[in-house]
Amino acid sequence: MNSFIDIIEEIKSIISAEVAPKKVFDKDVAESLGISQMNFATMKKRNKIPFNELLDFCAKRSISINWLLYGQSPESLVEATNKFYMVKYFSDINASAGGGSDTEFEEINELEIPEQFVFMLGGEKELKNIEAINVSGDSMEPTFSYNDIVFINRSKTDINRGGIFTIRTEAGLFIKRVQKRIDGKLDIISDNTVYNTQTLNPDELEVVGRVVSRFGDVD
């Protein structure tokens, strides 16, 4: 996959054609993606690719996301795209890596994913169990950041071995590390050490599914 810096340079080329002869800077790329300059600078430093914003950018200009992410020309994708890989995407649902989030209405879209990415989700056989949602908040940084798209396998709800899960409590929908204690209770852990670990009884939460990817492996 191309680095964020490579993607920025490609976007600059696209924007340059639209605003020529004006010179294009990082702030122009940030504006085109709808990202604040501060957040853009942080993403660039961390090589944190803003997939949501790139999808919107490509859709508005009828550009192949594969070309932007992998440098694949549309011609090279003709045969590959005869086979589509789609997963359910709840674009209006935000699982909080912070203060709790949910939504009353669930708008279901379909998100097309690159063929190279399918194996990260467990293979084609697992796609029927995969759903994608958005992240809000900062309690799971640096693993997840605000507005990341994460992929959940709803068939994987066994928390005995621990891992990162989407859970629902009376406070809302969360993405957290869940670790089972010897006494049977569950530690709800944030990767951002600013946040304290919470301990719940198993009957105080619903395990929606294991978080398996975010356009990349999940530790």
VENNORZI-V62681 format. One line per field, one symbol per residue. phi: phi as a letter, one per 40 degrees, with the letter a starting at -180 (. if undefined). psi: psi as a letter, one per 30 degrees, with the letter a starting at -180 (. if undefined). burial: # if it has 16 or more other ideal C-beta (glycine too) atoms within 10 Angstrom, else .. A space follows every 10 residues. Layout:
phi: ???
psi: ???
burial: ???
This chain:
phi: .ccccccdcc cccccdccbd cccbbdcccd cccgbccccc ccccccfccc cdccccdccc bfbccccccb gccdcccdcc ccbcbbbcbc cbbbccbabg aaacbbccbb bcbcdccccc chgdcccccc bbbcbbgbcb cccbbdgccb bbcccbbcbc cghcbcbbbc chbbbacbbc cccgcbcbbc cccccccbbb cdccabccic cbaagicbc
psi: kkleeeeeee eeeeeeffgk gkkklefeee eefhkleeee eeeeefhjki eeeeeeeeef ghkkeeeeef gkleeffeee gfjkjklkji fgkjkkhcgk lakekjjklk kkkkeffeff gglefffffk kkllkllgfg kgeklkglkl kkjffjgjge glaklklkaf fakljlkkkk legflkkjkk fjffklkkkl legglkjelk jflhhllk.
burial: ...#..##.# ##.##..... ...#...### .##.#...## ..##...### #####.##.. ..#.#####. .#....#... ....#.#### ..######.# #......... #.##..##.# ##...##.## ########## #.######## ###..#..#. ..#####... .########. .....#.### #...#..#.. ....#.#### #####....
